[in-house]
Amino acid sequence: MTGKFLKRGAIIDTIKSEERMNAVQKRAGKTKYHVDVVSCGCPDENCGAFHILRSERPLPSWEEAEQTLLVERQQRKSARK
């Protein structure tokens, strides 16, 4: 769907921005954070999007994520019954 609104160069710039953000996180340390994609909103189809690192919202650890999934699965099972 993005291809309908952005040209190839803008899509490539957006992907490169994401790769840069991932590299920044790897260099910064072990804690990973949520990353938001922000489009500038201008009508220029050559203008891509950029990424913002949300340092106030760290990603959960693997153990926390697995625990959350188990709880959600149990809630879905009980809701079906």
FIFITOR-595312 format. One record per atom (N, C-alpha, C, O, CB): residue number from 1; residue in one letter; atom name; x, y, z. Coordinates in steps of 0.2 Angstrom, whole numbers. Atoms other than C-alpha are relative to their C-alpha. Glycine has a CB too. Layout:
+-----+------+------+-------+-------+-------+
: pos : code : site :    px :    py :    pz :
+-----+------+------+-------+-------+-------+
: NUM :    A :   CA :     X :     Y :     Z :
...
+-----+------+------+-------+-------+-------+
end
This chain:
+-----+------+------+-------+-------+-------+
: pos : code : site :    px :    py :    pz :
+-----+------+------+-------+-------+-------+
:   1 :    M :    N :     4 :    -6 :     0 :
:   1 :    M :   CA :     0 :     0 :     0 :
:   1 :    M :    C :     4 :     6 :     0 :
:   1 :    M :    O :     2 :    11 :    -3 :
:   1 :    M :   CB :    -5 :     0 :     6 :
:   2 :    T :    N :    -4 :    -6 :     0 :
:   2 :    T :   CA :    14 :    12 :     3 :
:   2 :    T :    C :     3 :     2 :    -7 :
:   2 :    T :    O :     3 :     8 :    -8 :
:   2 :    T :   CB :     7 :    -2 :     5 :
:   3 :    G :    N :    -2 :    -2 :     7 :
:   3 :    G :   CA :    20 :    11 :   -15 :
:   3 :    G :    C :    -5 :     4 :    -4 :
:   3 :    G :    O :    -3 :     8 :    -8 :
:   3 :    G :   CB :     1 :    -7 :    -4 :
:   4 :    K :    N :     5 :    -4 :     3 :
:   4 :    K :   CA :     4 :    20 :   -20 :
:   4 :    K :    C :     1 :     7 :     2 :
:   4 :    K :    O :    -1 :    12 :    -2 :
:   4 :    K :   CB :    -7 :    -2 :     2 :
:   5 :    F :    N :    -1 :    -7 :    -2 :
:   5 :    F :   CA :     9 :    35 :   -10 :
:   5 :    F :    C :     7 :     3 :     0 :
:   5 :    F :    O :     8 :     9 :    -1 :
:   5 :    F :   CB :    -3 :     1 :     7 :
:   6 :    L :    N :    -7 :    -2 :    -1 :
:   6 :    L :   CA :    28 :    35 :    -9 :
:   6 :    L :    C :     4 :    -3 :    -6 :
:   6 :    L :    O :     2 :    -8 :    -9 :
:   6 :    L :   CB :     3 :    -2 :     6 :
:   7 :    K :    N :    -5 :     3 :     5 :
:   7 :    K :   CA :    41 :    33 :   -23 :
:   7 :    K :    C :     5 :    -4 :     3 :
:   7 :    K :    O :     6 :    -4 :     9 :
:   7 :    K :   CB :     3 :     6 :    -4 :
:   8 :    R :    N :    -5 :     5 :    -2 :
:   8 :    R :   CA :    54 :    20 :   -23 :
:   8 :    R :    C :     6 :     3 :     5 :
:   8 :    R :    O :     8 :     0 :    10 :
:   8 :    R :   CB :     4 :    -3 :    -6 :
:   9 :    G :    N :    -5 :    -3 :    -4 :
:   9 :    G :   CA :    67 :    32 :   -16 :
:   9 :    G :    C :    -2 :     2 :     7 :
:   9 :    G :    O :     2 :     1 :    12 :
:   9 :    G :   CB :     3 :     7 :    -3 :
:  10 :    A :    N :     3 :    -1 :    -7 :
:  10 :    A :   CA :    56 :    37 :    -1 :
:  10 :    A :    C :    -1 :    -6 :     4 :
:  10 :    A :    O :     1 :    -6 :    10 :
:  10 :    A :   CB :    -7 :     4 :    -1 :
:  11 :    I :    N :     0 :     7 :    -3 :
:  11 :    I :   CA :    53 :    19 :     3 :
:  11 :    I :    C :     7 :    -2 :     2 :
:  11 :    I :    O :     7 :    -5 :     8 :
:  11 :    I :   CB :    -4 :    -5 :    -4 :
:  12 :    I :    N :    -6 :     2 :    -2 :
:  12 :    I :   CA :    71 :    16 :     3 :
:  12 :    I :    C :     3 :     4 :     6 :
:  12 :    I :    O :     6 :     1 :    10 :
:  12 :    I :   CB :     5 :     0 :    -6 :
:  13 :    D :    N :    -2 :    -5 :    -5 :
:  13 :    D :   CA :    75 :    31 :    14 :
:  13 :    D :    C :    -3 :    -2 :     7 :
:  13 :    D :    O :     0 :    -2 :    12 :
:  13 :    D :   CB :    -2 :     7 :    -2 :
:  14 :    T :    N :     3 :     3 :    -6 :
:  14 :    T :   CA :    62 :    24 :    26 :
:  14 :    T :    C :     3 :    -6 :     3 :
:  14 :    T :    O :     4 :    -7 :     9 :
:  14 :    T :   CB :    -8 :    -1 :    -1 :
:  15 :    I :    N :    -4 :     6 :    -2 :
:  15 :    I :   CA :    70 :     7 :    27 :
:  15 :    I :    C :     7 :     1 :     3 :
:  15 :    I :    O :     8 :    -1 :     8 :
:  15 :    I :   CB :     0 :    -5 :    -6 :
:  16 :    K :    N :    -7 :    -2 :    -2 :
:  16 :    K :   CA :    87 :    15 :    29 :
:  16 :    K :    C :    -1 :     3 :     7 :
:  16 :    K :    O :     4 :     2 :    12 :
:  16 :    K :   CB :     4 :     4 :    -5 :
:  17 :    S :    N :     1 :    -3 :    -7 :
:  17 :    S :   CA :    80 :    25 :    44 :
:  17 :    S :    C :    -1 :    -5 :     5 :
:  17 :    S :    O :     1 :    -4 :    11 :
:  17 :    S :   CB :    -6 :     5 :    -1 :
:  18 :    E :    N :     1 :     6 :    -5 :
:  18 :    E :   CA :    74 :     9 :    52 :
:  18 :    E :    C :     6 :    -3 :     2 :
:  18 :    E :    O :     7 :    -5 :     7 :
:  18 :    E :   CB :    -6 :    -4 :    -3 :
:  19 :    E :    N :    -7 :     3 :    -1 :
:  19 :    E :   CA :    91 :     1 :    50 :
:  19 :    E :    C :     4 :     4 :     4 :
:  19 :    E :    O :     8 :     1 :     9 :
:  19 :    E :   CB :     3 :    -2 :    -7 :
:  20 :    R :    N :    -4 :    -4 :    -4 :
:  20 :    R :   CA :    99 :    16 :    57 :
:  20 :    R :    C :    -2 :     0 :     8 :
:  20 :    R :    O :     2 :    -1 :    12 :
:  20 :    R :   CB :     0 :     7 :    -2 :
:  21 :    M :    N :     2 :     0 :    -6 :
:  21 :    M :   CA :    88 :    16 :    72 :
:  21 :    M :    C :     1 :    -7 :     4 :
:  21 :    M :    O :     3 :    -7 :    10 :
:  21 :    M :   CB :    -8 :     1 :     0 :
:  22 :    N :    N :    -2 :     7 :    -3 :
:  22 :    N :   CA :    91 :    -3 :    75 :
:  22 :    N :    C :     7 :     0 :     2 :
:  22 :    N :    O :     9 :    -3 :     7 :
:  22 :    N :   CB :    -1 :    -6 :    -5 :
:  23 :    A :    N :    -7 :     0 :    -1 :
:  23 :    A :   CA :   110 :     0 :    74 :
:  23 :    A :    C :     1 :     5 :     7 :
:  23 :    A :    O :     5 :     3 :    11 :
:  23 :    A :   CB :     4 :     3 :    -6 :
:  24 :    V :    N :    -1 :    -4 :    -6 :
:  24 :    V :   CA :   108 :    14 :    87 :
:  24 :    V :    C :    -2 :    -3 :     6 :
:  24 :    V :    O :     2 :    -3 :    11 :
:  24 :    V :   CB :    -5 :     7 :     0 :
:  25 :    Q :    N :     2 :     4 :    -6 :
:  25 :    Q :   CA :    99 :     3 :    99 :
:  25 :    Q :    C :     5 :    -6 :     2 :
:  25 :    Q :    O :     7 :    -7 :     8 :
:  25 :    Q :   CB :    -7 :    -4 :    -1 :
:  26 :    K :    N :    -5 :     5 :    -1 :
:  26 :    K :   CA :   112 :   -11 :    97 :
:  26 :    K :    C :     7 :     3 :     3 :
:  26 :    K :    O :    10 :     0 :     8 :
:  26 :    K :   CB :     2 :    -3 :    -7 :
:  27 :    R :    N :    -6 :    -3 :    -3 :
:  27 :    R :   CA :   126 :     1 :   101 :
:  27 :    R :    C :    -1 :     3 :     7 :
:  27 :    R :    O :     4 :     4 :    11 :
:  27 :    R :   CB :     3 :     6 :    -5 :
:  28 :    A :    N :     2 :    -3 :    -7 :
:  28 :    A :   CA :   117 :     9 :   116 :
:  28 :    A :    C :     0 :    -5 :     5 :
:  28 :    A :    O :     2 :    -3 :    11 :
:  28 :    A :   CB :    -7 :     3 :    -1 :
:  29 :    G :    N :     0 :     5 :    -6 :
:  29 :    G :   CA :   116 :    -7 :   126 :
:  29 :    G :    C :    -5 :    -5 :    -1 :
:  29 :    G :    O :    -7 :    -7 :    -7 :
:  29 :    G :   CB :    -1 :     4 :     6 :
:  30 :    K :    N :     4 :     6 :     0 :
:  30 :    K :   CA :   106 :   -22 :   130 :
:  30 :    K :    C :    -8 :     2 :     0 :
:  30 :    K :    O :   -12 :    -2 :    -3 :
:  30 :    K :   CB :     1 :    -4 :     6 :
:  31 :    T :    N :     7 :    -2 :     0 :
:  31 :    T :   CA :    89 :   -13 :   133 :
:  31 :    T :    C :    -3 :     3 :    -7 :
:  31 :    T :    O :     0 :     7 :   -10 :
:  31 :    T :   CB :    -1 :     5 :     5 :
:  32 :    K :    N :     3 :    -2 :     6 :
:  32 :    K :   CA :    78 :   -11 :   118 :
:  32 :    K :    C :    -6 :     3 :     1 :
:  32 :    K :    O :   -10 :     2 :     6 :
:  32 :    K :   CB :    -1 :    -6 :    -5 :
:  33 :    Y :    N :     6 :    -4 :    -1 :
:  33 :    Y :   CA :    64 :     1 :   116 :
:  33 :    Y :    C :    -5 :     0 :    -6 :
:  33 :    Y :    O :    -3 :    -2 :   -11 :
:  33 :    Y :   CB :     2 :     7 :     1 :
:  34 :    H :    N :     4 :    -1 :     6 :
:  34 :    H :   CA :    49 :     4 :   105 :
:  34 :    H :    C :     2 :     5 :    -4 :
:  34 :    H :    O :     5 :    10 :    -2 :
:  34 :    H :   CB :    -8 :     1 :     3 :
:  35 :    V :    N :    -1 :    -5 :     5 :
:  35 :    V :   CA :    51 :    13 :    89 :
:  35 :    V :    C :    -6 :     1 :    -4 :
:  35 :    V :    O :   -10 :    -3 :    -6 :
:  35 :    V :   CB :     6 :    -3 :    -5 :
:  36 :    D :    N :     6 :    -2 :     3 :
:  36 :    D :   CA :    38 :    23 :    81 :
:  36 :    D :    C :     2 :     3 :    -7 :
:  36 :    D :    O :     7 :     6 :    -8 :
:  36 :    D :   CB :    -4 :     6 :     4 :
:  37 :    V :    N :    -1 :    -3 :     7 :
:  37 :    V :   CA :    37 :    27 :    62 :
:  37 :    V :    C :    -4 :     6 :    -1 :
:  37 :    V :    O :   -10 :     6 :     1 :
:  37 :    V :   CB :    -1 :    -5 :    -5 :
:  38 :    V :    N :     3 :    -6 :     0 :
:  38 :    V :   CA :    33 :    45 :    59 :
:  38 :    V :    C :     0 :     3 :    -7 :
:  38 :    V :    O :     6 :     4 :   -10 :
:  38 :    V :   CB :     2 :     5 :     5 :
:  39 :    S :    N :     0 :    -3 :     6 :
:  39 :    S :   CA :    28 :    52 :    42 :
:  39 :    S :    C :    -1 :     7 :     1 :
:  39 :    S :    O :    -4 :    10 :     5 :
:  39 :    S :   CB :    -6 :    -3 :    -4 :
:  40 :    C :    N :     0 :    -7 :    -1 :
:  40 :    C :   CA :    31 :    70 :    39 :
:  40 :    C :    C :    -7 :     3 :    -2 :
:  40 :    C :    O :    -9 :     8 :     0 :
:  40 :    C :   CB :     5 :     3 :    -4 :
:  41 :    G :    N :     6 :    -2 :     2 :
:  41 :    G :   CA :    14 :    72 :    31 :
:  41 :    G :    C :    -1 :     5 :    -6 :
:  41 :    G :    O :    -6 :     7 :    -7 :
:  41 :    G :   CB :    -4 :     3 :     6 :
:  42 :    C :    N :     0 :    -5 :     5 :
:  42 :    C :   CA :    19 :    83 :    17 :
:  42 :    C :    C :    -3 :    -4 :    -7 :
:  42 :    C :    O :    -2 :   -10 :    -7 :
:  42 :    C :   CB :     7 :     3 :    -1 :
:  43 :    P :    N :     3 :     4 :     7 :
:  43 :    P :   CA :    11 :    79 :    -1 :
:  43 :    P :    C :     6 :    -2 :    -4 :
:  43 :    P :    O :     4 :    -5 :    -9 :
:  43 :    P :   CB :    -4 :     5 :    -3 :
:  44 :    D :    N :    -5 :     2 :     4 :
:  44 :    D :   CA :    28 :    76 :    -8 :
:  44 :    D :    C :     1 :    -7 :     0 :
:  44 :    D :    O :     3 :   -10 :     6 :
:  44 :    D :   CB :     7 :     4 :     2 :
:  45 :    E :    N :     0 :     7 :     0 :
:  45 :    E :   CA :    29 :    58 :   -14 :
:  45 :    E :    C :     8 :    -2 :     1 :
:  45 :    E :    O :     9 :    -8 :     1 :
:  45 :    E :   CB :    -3 :    -3 :    -6 :
:  46 :    N :    N :    -7 :     1 :     0 :
:  46 :    N :   CA :    48 :    59 :   -13 :
:  46 :    N :    C :     3 :     0 :     8 :
:  46 :    N :    O :     8 :    -1 :     9 :
:  46 :    N :   CB :     5 :     4 :    -4 :
:  47 :    C :    N :    -2 :    -1 :    -7 :
:  47 :    C :   CA :    48 :    62 :     6 :
:  47 :    C :    C :    -2 :    -6 :     4 :
:  47 :    C :    O :    -8 :    -8 :     4 :
:  47 :    C :   CB :    -4 :     6 :     3 :
:  48 :    G :    N :     1 :     7 :    -4 :
:  48 :    G :   CA :    49 :    46 :    17 :
:  48 :    G :    C :    -2 :     2 :     7 :
:  48 :    G :    O :    -4 :     7 :     9 :
:  48 :    G :   CB :     6 :    -4 :     0 :
:  49 :    A :    N :     2 :     0 :    -7 :
:  49 :    A :   CA :    46 :    43 :    35 :
:  49 :    A :    C :     6 :     0 :     4 :
:  49 :    A :    O :    12 :    -2 :     1 :
:  49 :    A :   CB :    -5 :    -5 :     2 :
:  50 :    F :    N :    -6 :     1 :    -5 :
:  50 :    F :   CA :    58 :    43 :    50 :
:  50 :    F :    C :    -2 :    -3 :     6 :
:  50 :    F :    O :    -8 :    -4 :     7 :
:  50 :    F :   CB :     3 :     7 :     2 :
:  51 :    H :    N :     1 :     5 :    -6 :
:  51 :    H :   CA :    59 :    33 :    66 :
:  51 :    H :    C :     2 :     4 :     6 :
:  51 :    H :    O :     7 :     8 :     6 :
:  51 :    H :   CB :     4 :    -6 :    -1 :
:  52 :    I :    N :    -1 :    -3 :    -7 :
:  52 :    I :   CA :    58 :    39 :    84 :
:  52 :    I :    C :     1 :    -5 :     5 :
:  52 :    I :    O :    -3 :   -10 :     6 :
:  52 :    I :   CB :    -5 :     5 :     2 :
:  53 :    L :    N :    -2 :     5 :    -5 :
:  53 :    L :   CA :    66 :    29 :    98 :
:  53 :    L :    C :    -4 :     3 :     7 :
:  53 :    L :    O :    -3 :     8 :     9 :
:  53 :    L :   CB :     7 :    -1 :     2 :
:  54 :    R :    N :     4 :    -2 :    -6 :
:  54 :    R :   CA :    54 :    29 :   113 :
:  54 :    R :    C :     3 :    -2 :     6 :
:  54 :    R :    O :     2 :    -8 :     9 :
:  54 :    R :   CB :    -8 :    -2 :     0 :
:  55 :    S :    N :    -4 :     2 :    -6 :
:  55 :    S :   CA :    66 :    28 :   128 :
:  55 :    S :    C :    -4 :    -1 :     6 :
:  55 :    S :    O :    -2 :    -4 :    11 :
:  55 :    S :   CB :     6 :     5 :     1 :
:  56 :    E :    N :     4 :     0 :    -6 :
:  56 :    E :   CA :    52 :    30 :   141 :
:  56 :    E :    C :    -4 :    -7 :    -1 :
:  56 :    E :    O :    -8 :    -9 :     4 :
:  56 :    E :   CB :    -5 :     5 :     0 :
:  57 :    R :    N :     4 :     6 :     1 :
:  57 :    R :   CA :    44 :    13 :   134 :
:  57 :    R :    C :     5 :    -6 :    -2 :
:  57 :    R :    O :     5 :    -7 :    -8 :
:  57 :    R :   CB :    -6 :     1 :    -5 :
:  58 :    P :    N :    -4 :     6 :     2 :
:  58 :    P :   CA :    56 :    -2 :   135 :
:  58 :    P :    C :    -4 :    -6 :    -2 :
:  58 :    P :    O :    -9 :    -7 :     1 :
:  58 :    P :   CB :     5 :    -1 :     6 :
:  59 :    L :    N :     3 :     6 :     2 :
:  59 :    L :   CA :    52 :   -18 :   127 :
:  59 :    L :    C :     0 :    -5 :     6 :
:  59 :    L :    O :     5 :    -5 :     9 :
:  59 :    L :   CB :     3 :    -3 :    -7 :
:  60 :    P :    N :     0 :     5 :    -6 :
:  60 :    P :   CA :    48 :   -33 :   139 :
:  60 :    P :    C :     6 :    -5 :    -2 :
:  60 :    P :    O :     7 :    -6 :    -8 :
:  60 :    P :   CB :    -7 :    -3 :     1 :
:  61 :    S :    N :    -5 :     5 :     1 :
:  61 :    S :   CA :    61 :   -46 :   141 :
:  61 :    S :    C :    -4 :    -6 :    -3 :
:  61 :    S :    O :   -10 :    -7 :    -3 :
:  61 :    S :   CB :     4 :    -2 :     7 :
:  62 :    W :    N :     3 :     6 :     3 :
:  62 :    W :   CA :    58 :   -63 :   133 :
:  62 :    W :    C :    -4 :    -4 :     5 :
:  62 :    W :    O :   -10 :    -6 :     4 :
:  62 :    W :   CB :     5 :    -5 :    -2 :
:  63 :    E :    N :     4 :     3 :    -5 :
:  63 :    E :   CA :    52 :   -70 :   150 :
:  63 :    E :    C :    -7 :     3 :     1 :
:  63 :    E :    O :   -12 :     0 :     2 :
:  63 :    E :   CB :     4 :    -1 :     6 :
:  64 :    E :    N :     6 :    -4 :    -1 :
:  64 :    E :   CA :    40 :   -56 :   152 :
:  64 :    E :    C :    -5 :    -1 :    -6 :
:  64 :    E :    O :   -11 :    -1 :    -5 :
:  64 :    E :   CB :     1 :     7 :     1 :
:  65 :    A :    N :     4 :     1 :     6 :
:  65 :    A :   CA :    33 :   -58 :   134 :
:  65 :    A :    C :    -3 :    -7 :     0 :
:  65 :    A :    O :    -9 :    -7 :    -1 :
:  65 :    A :   CB :     4 :     1 :    -6 :
:  66 :    E :    N :     2 :     7 :     0 :
:  66 :    E :   CA :    31 :   -77 :   136 :
:  66 :    E :    C :    -6 :     0 :     6 :
:  66 :    E :    O :   -11 :    -3 :     4 :
:  66 :    E :   CB :     5 :    -5 :     2 :
:  67 :    Q :    N :     5 :     0 :    -6 :
:  67 :    Q :   CA :    21 :   -74 :   153 :
:  67 :    Q :    C :    -6 :     4 :    -3 :
:  67 :    Q :    O :   -12 :     2 :    -1 :
:  67 :    Q :   CB :     3 :     3 :     6 :
:  68 :    T :    N :     6 :    -4 :     3 :
:  68 :    T :   CA :    10 :   -61 :   144 :
:  68 :    T :    C :    -4 :    -4 :    -5 :
:  68 :    T :    O :   -10 :    -4 :    -4 :
:  68 :    T :   CB :     2 :     7 :    -3 :
:  69 :    L :    N :     4 :     5 :     5 :
:  69 :    L :   CA :     6 :   -73 :   130 :
:  69 :    L :    C :    -4 :    -5 :     3 :
:  69 :    L :    O :    -9 :    -7 :     1 :
:  69 :    L :   CB :     5 :    -3 :    -5 :
:  70 :    L :    N :     3 :     6 :    -4 :
:  70 :    L :   CA :     2 :   -87 :   142 :
:  70 :    L :    C :    -7 :     3 :     3 :
:  70 :    L :    O :   -12 :    -1 :     3 :
:  70 :    L :   CB :     4 :    -3 :     5 :
:  71 :    V :    N :     6 :    -3 :    -4 :
:  71 :    V :   CA :   -10 :   -75 :   152 :
:  71 :    V :    C :    -6 :     1 :    -6 :
:  71 :    V :    O :   -12 :     0 :    -4 :
:  71 :    V :   CB :     2 :     6 :     3 :
:  72 :    E :    N :     5 :    -2 :     6 :
:  72 :    E :   CA :   -19 :   -69 :   135 :
:  72 :    E :    C :    -3 :    -7 :    -2 :
:  72 :    E :    O :    -9 :    -7 :    -4 :
:  72 :    E :   CB :     4 :     4 :    -5 :
:  73 :    R :    N :     3 :     6 :     3 :
:  73 :    R :   CA :   -21 :   -87 :   129 :
:  73 :    R :    C :    -5 :    -3 :     5 :
:  73 :    R :    O :   -10 :    -6 :     3 :
:  73 :    R :   CB :     6 :    -5 :    -1 :
:  74 :    Q :    N :     5 :     2 :    -5 :
:  74 :    Q :   CA :   -29 :   -92 :   145 :
:  74 :    Q :    C :    -6 :     4 :     0 :
:  74 :    Q :    O :   -12 :     1 :     1 :
:  74 :    Q :   CB :     3 :     0 :     7 :
:  75 :    Q :    N :     6 :    -5 :     1 :
:  75 :    Q :   CA :   -41 :   -77 :   144 :
:  75 :    Q :    C :    -4 :    -2 :    -6 :
:  75 :    Q :    O :   -10 :    -2 :    -5 :
:  75 :    Q :   CB :     2 :     7 :     1 :
:  76 :    R :    N :     4 :     2 :     6 :
:  76 :    R :   CA :   -46 :   -82 :   127 :
:  76 :    R :    C :    -3 :    -6 :     0 :
:  76 :    R :    O :    -9 :    -7 :    -2 :
:  76 :    R :   CB :     5 :     0 :    -7 :
:  77 :    K :    N :     3 :     7 :    -1 :
:  77 :    K :   CA :   -49 :  -100 :   131 :
:  77 :    K :    C :    -6 :     1 :     5 :
:  77 :    K :    O :   -11 :    -2 :     3 :
:  77 :    K :   CB :     5 :    -5 :     3 :
:  78 :    S :    N :     6 :     0 :    -5 :
:  78 :    S :   CA :   -60 :   -95 :   146 :
:  78 :    S :    C :    -6 :     5 :    -3 :
:  78 :    S :    O :   -11 :     4 :    -2 :
:  78 :    S :   CB :     2 :     4 :     6 :
:  79 :    A :    N :     5 :    -4 :     3 :
:  79 :    A :   CA :   -69 :   -82 :   135 :
:  79 :    A :    C :    -4 :    -4 :    -5 :
:  79 :    A :    O :   -10 :    -2 :    -6 :
:  79 :    A :   CB :     3 :     6 :    -4 :
:  80 :    R :    N :     4 :     4 :     5 :
:  80 :    R :   CA :   -74 :   -95 :   122 :
:  80 :    R :    C :    -5 :    -5 :     3 :
:  80 :    R :    O :   -10 :    -6 :     0 :
:  80 :    R :   CB :     5 :    -4 :    -4 :
:  81 :    K :    N :     5 :     5 :    -4 :
:  81 :    K :   CA :   -82 :  -106 :   135 :
:  81 :    K :    C :    -6 :     3 :     2 :
:  81 :    K :    O :   -10 :     0 :     5 :
:  81 :    K :   CB :     4 :    -3 :     6 :
+-----+------+------+-------+-------+-------+
end
